[in-house]
Amino acid sequence: MSGIVVVYELDQRVAGSVLRVHAAPTAPGAGPERGPRTMCGKDTFAMETATWNPSEHPDSWCPPDHADLACPACQAVMGED
């Protein structure tokens, strides 16, 4: 799962509250930096990059503590639907 970054879509009404967890490809030529869009097409600008590294966890791209918040569309693209 190299080239994938996990990003959190945050609830702007509640500081630090995660609404959804998305997968995003890394930006071309930017090393581990996230690209501009998630796998489901959302803009990553206002999202927070997670410390979870999918390449270190081949069993799941999504952190287990937020598995219930994983974006269904990103899961489908990642082959975990």
All heavy atoms as an XYZ file, in Angstrom:
595
protein
N       0.814     -1.190      0.000
C       0.000      0.000      0.000
C       0.856      1.252      0.000
O       0.550      2.230      0.643
C      -0.929      0.000      1.201
C      -1.935     -1.085      1.159
S      -3.380     -0.693      2.105
C      -4.089     -2.298      2.240
N       1.935      1.194     -0.728
C       2.770      2.380     -0.816
C       2.058      3.440     -1.645
O       1.234      3.136     -2.498
C       4.113      2.025     -1.445
O       3.907      1.573     -2.754
N       2.375      4.680     -1.383
C       1.761      5.773     -2.104
C       0.395      6.159     -1.602
O      -0.317      6.893     -2.265
N       0.020      5.659     -0.422
C      -1.279      5.979      0.167
C      -1.074      6.688      1.503
O      -0.249      6.274      2.314
C      -2.127      4.710      0.401
C      -2.371      3.971     -0.913
C      -3.446      5.036      1.094
C      -3.160      4.747     -1.940
N      -1.848      7.748      1.714
C      -1.826      8.506      2.964
C      -3.234      8.466      3.546
O      -4.218      8.539      2.808
C      -1.411      9.974      2.702
C      -1.435     10.794      3.960
C      -0.038     10.034      2.059
N      -3.341      8.346      4.855
C      -4.634      8.384      5.529
C      -4.880      9.813      5.995
O      -3.998     10.442      6.584
C      -4.666      7.418      6.729
C      -5.964      7.551      7.505
C      -4.474      5.983      6.259
N      -6.071     10.321      5.711
C      -6.424     11.677      6.135
C      -7.754     11.665      6.875
O      -8.623     10.843      6.601
C      -6.490     12.656      4.939
C      -5.111     12.922      4.365
C      -7.422     12.186      3.851
N      -7.848     12.581      7.825
C      -9.069     12.711      8.622
C      -9.874     13.925      8.166
O      -9.348     15.031      8.090
C      -8.734     12.896     10.101
C      -8.034     11.722     10.737
C      -6.941     11.922     11.556
C      -8.467     10.423     10.534
C      -6.293     10.858     12.173
C      -7.829      9.350     11.138
C      -6.742      9.578     11.948
O      -6.111      8.518     12.543
N     -11.137     13.688      7.885
C     -12.083     14.771      7.635
C     -12.621     15.163      9.007
O     -13.243     14.339      9.691
C     -13.207     14.279      6.721
C     -14.232     15.319      6.388
C     -15.312     14.772      5.470
O     -15.217     13.626      4.973
O     -16.287     15.519      5.259
N     -12.351     16.378      9.434
C     -12.684     16.806     10.791
C     -14.014     17.529     10.854
O     -14.424     18.196      9.909
C     -11.579     17.708     11.335
C     -10.179     17.094     11.370
C      -9.163     18.122     11.838
C     -10.146     15.863     12.262
N     -14.663     17.428     12.004
C     -15.892     18.147     12.289
C     -15.485     19.556     12.712
O     -14.858     19.730     13.765
C     -16.666     17.446     13.399
C     -18.020     18.062     13.668
O     -18.253     19.225     13.268
O     -18.853     17.393     14.300
N     -15.814     20.544     11.918
C     -15.417     21.927     12.211
C     -16.136     22.496     13.435
O     -15.684     23.474     14.013
C     -15.672     22.819     10.992
C     -14.900     22.380      9.760
C     -13.399     22.299      9.988
O     -12.806     23.168     10.614
N     -12.788     21.236      9.495
N     -17.208     21.863     13.853
C     -17.960     22.340     15.022
C     -17.374     21.835     16.337
O     -17.562     22.439     17.378
C     -19.427     21.917     14.927
C     -20.121     22.492     13.689
C     -21.434     21.800     13.438
N     -21.131     20.409     13.063
C     -22.005     19.425     13.039
N     -23.244     19.645     13.374
N     -21.644     18.216     12.691
N     -16.661     20.703     16.275
C     -16.083     20.096     17.472
C     -14.594     19.865     17.225
O     -14.222     19.009     16.421
C     -16.774     18.749     17.805
C     -16.196     18.154     19.076
C     -18.282     18.922     17.924
N     -13.758     20.621     17.897
C     -12.304     20.550     17.682
C     -11.779     19.127     17.858
O     -12.064     18.463     18.854
C     -11.591     21.491     18.631
N     -11.024     18.662     16.871
C     -10.385     17.354     16.949
C     -11.288     16.162     16.713
O     -10.844     15.029     16.782
N     -12.556     16.403     16.413
C     -13.493     15.302     16.202
C     -13.437     14.836     14.743
O     -13.615     15.621     13.817
C     -14.907     15.759     16.544
O     -15.840     14.739     16.296
N     -13.206     13.548     14.548
C     -13.095     12.975     13.209
C     -14.477     12.566     12.706
O     -15.190     11.815     13.363
C     -12.152     11.750     13.209
C     -12.093     11.103     11.841
C     -10.768     12.147     13.697
N     -14.845     13.086     11.522
C     -16.112     12.705     10.888
C     -15.942     11.465     10.023
O     -16.747     10.548     10.073
C     -16.626     13.834      9.991
C     -17.230     15.036     10.663
C     -17.585     16.096      9.627
C     -18.469     14.649     11.451
N     -14.877     11.456      9.197
C     -14.616     10.372      8.263
C     -13.115     10.184      8.109
O     -12.343     11.117      8.243
C     -15.121     10.709      6.869
C     -16.496     10.393      6.532
C     -16.763      8.914      6.377
N     -18.185      8.771      6.111
C     -18.929      7.847      6.633
N     -18.431      6.946      7.418
N     -20.195      7.796      6.373
N     -12.740      8.965      7.798
C     -11.345      8.640      7.502
C     -11.286      8.305      6.015
O     -12.077      7.503      5.515
C     -10.858      7.441      8.338
C      -9.411      7.112      8.013
C     -11.011      7.730      9.823
N     -10.359      8.959      5.313
C     -10.218      8.777      3.873
C      -8.820      8.294      3.522
O      -7.870      8.524      4.268
C     -10.457     10.104      3.139
C     -11.825     10.657      3.297
N     -12.879     10.284      2.496
C     -12.320     11.572      4.173
C     -13.965     10.950      2.874
N     -13.650     11.735      3.892
N      -8.710      7.682      2.373
C      -7.414      7.318      1.792
C      -7.141      8.307      0.665
O      -8.052      8.677     -0.082
C      -7.458      5.900      1.237
N      -5.889      8.735      0.568
C      -5.498      9.651     -0.498
C      -4.170      9.191     -1.088
O      -3.292      8.725     -0.349
C      -5.359     11.077      0.042
N      -4.008      9.330     -2.390
C      -2.706      9.010     -2.975
C      -1.700     10.087     -2.591
O      -2.076     11.229     -2.317
C      -2.976      9.016     -4.479
C      -4.172      9.885     -4.651
C      -4.977      9.753     -3.387
N      -0.436      9.716     -2.556
C       0.587     10.725     -2.292
C       0.702     11.638     -3.509
O       0.392     11.252     -4.632
C       1.955     10.071     -2.002
O       2.294      9.207     -3.075
C       1.934      9.303     -0.692
N       1.144     12.852     -3.251
C       1.310     13.824     -4.327
C       2.499     13.427     -5.196
O       3.540     13.029     -4.669
C       1.512     15.215     -3.746
N       2.371     13.534     -6.495
C       3.482     13.187     -7.383
C       4.718     14.042     -7.079
O       4.628     15.263     -6.985
C       2.944     13.501     -8.785
C       1.468     13.544     -8.641
C       1.197     13.961     -7.228
N       5.837     13.373     -6.863
C       7.093     14.068     -6.623
C       7.209     14.748     -5.275
O       8.158     15.476     -5.022
N       6.253     14.524     -4.378
C       6.268     15.190     -3.075
C       6.572     14.233     -1.934
O       6.301     14.541     -0.778
C       4.941     15.901     -2.830
N       7.100     13.065     -2.243
C       7.419     12.107     -1.190
C       6.166     11.619     -0.489
O       5.210     11.226     -1.133
N       6.139     11.698      0.841
C       4.999     11.181      1.595
C       3.841     12.168      1.752
O       2.894     11.903      2.468
C       5.615     10.862      2.954
C       6.695     11.881      3.101
C       7.250     12.068      1.708
N       3.900     13.315      1.086
C       2.829     14.310      1.212
C       1.565     13.842      0.498
O       1.629     13.222     -0.562
C       3.272     15.647      0.631
C       4.434     16.270      1.372
C       4.103     16.597      2.815
O       3.007     17.138      3.087
O       4.923     16.280      3.689
N       0.424     14.175      1.065
C      -0.852     13.779      0.457
C      -1.121     14.577     -0.816
O      -0.708     15.722     -0.962
C      -1.985     13.977      1.447
C      -2.243     15.439      1.766
C      -3.386     15.580      2.749
N      -3.653     16.972      2.984
C      -3.600     17.553      4.169
N      -3.286     16.851      5.232
N      -3.880     18.817      4.301
N      -1.834     13.939     -1.708
C      -2.258     14.598     -2.928
C      -3.458     15.492     -2.665
O      -3.975     15.551     -1.550
N      -3.952     16.180     -3.684
C      -5.038     17.144     -3.505
C      -6.423     16.535     -3.322
O      -7.332     17.205     -2.858
C      -4.979     17.991     -4.772
C      -4.397     17.085     -5.797
C      -3.424     16.209     -5.047
N      -6.596     15.264     -3.669
C      -7.919     14.619     -3.579
C      -7.810     13.244     -2.939
O      -6.821     12.542     -3.104
C      -8.521     14.444     -4.971
C      -8.711     15.731     -5.710
C     -10.168     16.113     -5.698
N     -10.341     17.416     -6.325
C     -11.025     18.399     -5.762
N     -11.601     18.229     -4.603
N     -11.158     19.537     -6.370
N      -8.860     12.876     -2.224
C      -8.942     11.537     -1.647
C      -9.312     10.549     -2.751
O      -9.644     10.945     -3.870
C     -10.015     11.477     -0.548
O     -11.289     11.736     -1.148
C      -9.738     12.470      0.567
N      -9.298      9.284     -2.428
C      -9.685      8.255     -3.391
C     -11.145      8.410     -3.825
O     -11.509      8.008     -4.920
C      -9.477      6.855     -2.809
C      -8.031      6.523     -2.564
S      -7.108      6.484     -4.095
C      -5.679      5.581     -3.589
N     -11.967      9.017     -2.970
C     -13.370      9.220     -3.315
C     -13.617     10.582     -3.954
O     -14.748     10.927     -4.265
C     -14.256      9.037     -2.082
S     -14.031     10.291     -0.797
N     -12.553     11.374     -4.136
C     -12.673     12.640     -4.843
C     -12.796     13.893     -3.997
O     -12.910     14.984     -4.529
N     -12.753     13.760     -2.670
C     -12.860     14.947     -1.816
C     -11.538     15.705     -1.768
O     -10.472     15.116     -1.837
C     -13.267     14.553     -0.395
C     -14.693     14.099     -0.294
C     -15.095     13.967      1.159
C     -16.551     13.604      1.233
N     -17.344     14.609      1.853
N     -11.633     17.014     -1.609
C     -10.470     17.880     -1.476
C      -9.804     17.614     -0.127
O     -10.471     17.578      0.905
C     -10.930     19.336     -1.565
C      -9.801     20.333     -1.618
O      -8.648     19.993     -1.283
O     -10.068     21.479     -2.000
N      -8.485     17.441     -0.116
C      -7.765     17.147      1.134
C      -7.272     18.403      1.851
O      -6.697     18.310      2.923
C      -6.545     16.238      0.874
O      -5.618     16.925      0.022
C      -6.953     14.916      0.265
N      -7.497     19.587      1.283
C      -6.950     20.828      1.825
C      -7.216     21.010      3.324
O      -6.312     21.314      4.083
C      -7.493     22.036      1.049
C      -7.036     23.342      1.620
C      -5.730     23.775      1.440
C      -7.901     24.132      2.363
C      -5.289     24.978      1.979
C      -7.478     25.331      2.903
C      -6.166     25.759      2.712
N      -8.444     20.825      3.754
C      -8.806     21.056      5.157
C      -8.717     19.794      6.014
O      -9.114     19.806      7.174
C     -10.205     21.645      5.247
N      -8.180     18.719      5.450
C      -8.088     17.470      6.201
C      -6.750     17.368      6.919
O      -5.778     18.014      6.551
C      -8.279     16.277      5.269
C      -9.667     16.221      4.679
S      -9.917     14.708      3.745
C     -11.517     15.013      3.032
N      -6.745     16.555      7.961
C      -5.535     16.339      8.766
C      -4.919     14.991      8.378
O      -5.622     13.994      8.276
C      -5.926     16.335     10.240
C      -4.778     16.124     11.180
C      -5.257     16.134     12.625
O      -5.866     17.139     13.040
O      -5.041     15.129     13.321
N      -3.612     14.987      8.181
C      -2.925     13.747      7.836
C      -2.731     12.898      9.093
O      -2.275     13.396     10.120
C      -1.552     14.044      7.199
O      -1.760     14.861      6.041
C      -0.847     12.766      6.786
N      -3.087     11.639      9.005
C      -2.945     10.708     10.125
C      -1.503     10.222     10.227
O      -0.752     10.270      9.257
C      -3.874      9.518      9.924
N      -1.140      9.728     11.385
C       0.190      9.150     11.567
C       0.228      7.699     11.093
O       1.299      7.139     10.930
C       0.633      9.215     13.046
O      -0.335      8.536     13.846
C       0.773     10.652     13.504
N      -0.931      7.089     10.883
C      -1.045      5.712     10.414
C      -0.460      5.606      9.014
O      -0.820      6.370      8.115
C      -2.514      5.304     10.405
C      -2.794      3.907      9.975
C      -3.151      3.496      8.727
C      -2.782      2.729     10.781
N      -3.369      2.141      8.712
C      -3.141      1.642      9.963
C      -2.502      2.489     12.120
C      -3.238      0.345     10.438
C      -2.594      1.194     12.586
C      -2.958      0.148     11.750
N       0.436      4.679      8.811
C       1.074      4.485      7.514
C       0.613      3.149      6.928
O       1.059      2.090      7.384
C       2.597      4.519      7.664
C       3.306      4.483      6.350
O       2.729      4.180      5.312
N       4.583      4.789      6.378
N      -0.259      3.181      5.917
C      -0.776      1.932      5.346
C       0.304      0.980      4.838
O       0.104     -0.229      4.869
C      -1.657      2.410      4.194
C      -2.038      3.788      4.565
C      -0.852      4.356      5.287
N       1.443      1.491      4.393
C       2.489      0.595      3.890
C       3.088     -0.262      4.998
O       3.668     -1.312      4.737
C       3.590      1.395      3.188
O       4.262      2.228      4.104
N       2.919      0.156      6.244
C       3.392     -0.625      7.386
C       2.331     -1.600      7.899
O       2.605     -2.403      8.785
C       3.812      0.309      8.517
C       4.989      1.202      8.161
C       5.279      2.240      9.224
O       4.580      2.278     10.267
O       6.200      3.043      9.012
N       1.124     -1.506      7.363
C      -0.003     -2.329      7.809
C      -0.739     -2.887      6.584
O      -1.805     -2.382      6.218
C      -0.959     -1.495      8.664
C      -0.304     -0.817      9.805
N      -0.031     -1.449     10.987
C       0.183      0.437      9.940
C       0.572     -0.605     11.812
N       0.723      0.543     11.190
N      -0.199     -3.907      5.960
C      -0.802     -4.421      4.723
C      -2.205     -5.000      4.893
O      -2.920     -5.175      3.910
C       0.177     -5.498      4.257
C       0.993     -5.838      5.448
C       0.991     -4.644      6.349
N      -2.616     -5.263      6.123
C      -3.946     -5.826      6.353
C      -5.055     -4.785      6.264
O      -6.204     -5.125      6.031
C      -3.997     -6.541      7.703
C      -3.543     -5.649      8.851
O      -2.585     -4.869      8.660
O      -4.146     -5.726      9.932
N      -4.744     -3.499      6.450
C      -5.773     -2.462      6.392
C      -5.161     -1.092      6.180
O      -4.178     -0.734      6.815
C      -6.582     -2.452      7.689
O      -7.554     -1.432      7.647
N      -5.767     -0.319      5.290
C      -5.294      1.051      5.063
C      -5.785      1.982      6.176
O      -5.192      3.019      6.423
C      -5.772      1.581      3.703
C      -7.264      1.756      3.613
C      -8.152      0.823      3.186
C      -8.032      2.897      3.970
N      -9.433      1.314      3.252
C      -9.386      2.592      3.737
C      -7.725      4.158      4.479
C     -10.421      3.495      3.982
C      -8.743      5.064      4.728
C     -10.082      4.728      4.480
N      -6.866      1.619      6.864
C      -7.501      2.481      7.864
C      -7.050      2.110      9.272
O      -7.005      0.932      9.622
C      -9.014      2.343      7.756
S      -9.930      3.458      8.834
N      -6.747      3.110     10.110
C      -6.375      2.812     11.495
C      -7.523      2.091     12.220
O      -8.681      2.496     12.098
C      -6.151      4.196     12.119
C      -6.043      5.157     10.990
C      -6.759      4.544      9.830
N      -7.229      1.034     12.961
C      -8.286      0.266     13.631
C      -9.145      1.093     14.593
O     -10.337      0.827     14.722
C      -7.529     -0.810     14.403
C      -6.162     -0.834     13.859
C      -5.908      0.472     13.190
N      -8.548      2.096     15.227
C      -9.327      2.888     16.182
C     -10.342      3.806     15.506
O     -11.193      4.389     16.171
C      -8.415      3.688     17.119
C      -7.442      4.581     16.395
O      -7.100      4.304     15.235
O      -7.012      5.582     17.002
N     -10.279      3.926     14.180
C     -11.250      4.727     13.429
C     -11.921      3.911     12.319
O     -12.514      4.481     11.398
C     -10.572      5.957     12.821
C     -10.230      7.007     13.801
N      -8.957      7.186     14.275
C     -11.001      7.926     14.423
C      -8.953      8.181     15.141
N     -10.186      8.648     15.247
N     -11.846      2.599     12.400
C     -12.388      1.736     11.344
C     -13.872      1.981     11.089
O     -14.337      1.896      9.950
C     -12.147      0.272     11.681
N     -14.621      2.316     12.130
C     -16.052      2.561     11.970
C     -16.347      3.871     11.239
O     -17.471      4.112     10.820
C     -16.761      2.541     13.327
C     -16.219      3.575     14.299
O     -15.016      3.900     14.241
O     -17.005      4.056     15.140
N     -15.320      4.713     11.050
C     -15.486      5.995     10.369
C     -14.883      5.997      8.963
O     -14.822      7.032      8.306
C     -14.841      7.115     11.191
C     -15.414      7.339     12.592
C     -14.607      8.387     13.340
C     -16.878      7.741     12.518
N     -14.437      4.831      8.503
C     -13.815      4.737      7.183
C     -14.824      5.079      6.088
O     -15.969      4.631      6.114
C     -13.253      3.341      6.951
N     -14.405      5.889      5.145
C     -15.237      6.274      4.008
C     -15.545      5.033      3.163
O     -14.622      4.352      2.712
C     -14.496      7.318      3.181
S     -15.264      7.679      1.591
N     -16.812      4.730      2.930
C     -17.167      3.553      2.137
C     -16.627      3.617      0.705
O     -16.216      2.597      0.150
C     -18.696      3.541      2.142
C     -19.103      4.425      3.260
C     -17.990      5.400      3.473
N     -16.612      4.794      0.114
C     -16.114      4.932     -1.258
C     -14.601      4.701     -1.308
O     -14.104      4.050     -2.228
C     -16.475      6.303     -1.819
N     -13.876      5.223     -0.320
C     -12.428      4.978     -0.265
C     -12.162      3.496     -0.027
O     -11.256      2.920     -0.633
C     -11.774      5.822      0.833
S     -11.633      7.586      0.443
N     -12.961      2.881      0.829
C     -12.808      1.436      1.077
C     -13.000      0.638     -0.210
O     -12.247     -0.302     -0.475
C     -13.803      0.949      2.124
C     -13.386      1.239      3.522
C     -14.315      0.600      4.533
O     -15.525      0.759      4.455
N     -13.743     -0.091      5.487
N     -13.971      1.026     -1.000
C     -14.231      0.310     -2.255
C     -13.043      0.447     -3.202
O     -12.620     -0.538     -3.825
C     -15.501      0.837     -2.900
N     -12.489      1.657     -3.307
C     -11.337      1.872     -4.177
C     -10.132      1.091     -3.674
O      -9.365      0.527     -4.451
C     -11.003      3.378     -4.278
C      -9.678      3.597     -5.000
C     -12.119      4.131     -4.980
N      -9.990      1.023     -2.359
C      -8.855      0.315     -1.761
C      -9.064     -1.203     -1.747
O      -8.198     -1.945     -1.327
C      -8.605      0.811     -0.332
C      -8.203      2.285     -0.255
S      -6.669      2.631     -1.104
C      -5.522      1.771     -0.071
N     -10.247     -1.654     -2.192
C     -10.526     -3.080     -2.274
C     -10.922     -3.706     -0.954
O     -10.750     -4.898     -0.760
N     -11.466     -2.897     -0.045
C     -11.882     -3.410      1.264
C     -13.363     -3.197      1.505
O     -13.793     -2.904      2.601
C     -11.079     -2.728      2.377
C      -9.619     -3.056      2.361
C      -8.862     -2.419      3.504
O      -9.482     -1.926      4.450
O      -7.647     -2.434      3.439
N     -14.166     -3.309      0.476
C     -15.605     -3.084      0.658
C     -16.322     -4.295      1.147
O     -15.875     -5.338      1.251
C     -16.234     -2.584     -0.632
C     -15.937     -3.464     -1.834
O     -15.020     -4.298     -1.754
O     -16.612     -3.309     -2.845
